[in-house]
């Protein structure tokens, strides 16, 4: 489960250190470039967390059914990965809600 974005998949307008000049061609439309920008990265991260949770659930069921091919250690590691991914997703959601609230409370 990799929640990091590589610099190659990030559009120029979103890449850290890549300033967008006023009047340049890469404005708001540039964020829809390679990989779908922020929304694409968020969607892939959510899919990754969901897949980790599904795998954890599957392994738990296999252990409960006493499948000899599935170890308890492997199951516990999968559960912890799913838990960490969910907690990270929850923190991102809380930060996004806080940023939205801060922007909405700004006086124009």
PyMOL commands that set and color helices and strands:
alter all, ss='L'
color gray80, all
select helices_A, chain A and resi 28-32+34-64+72-104
alter helices_A, ss='H'
color red, helices_A
deselect
rebuild
show_as cartoon
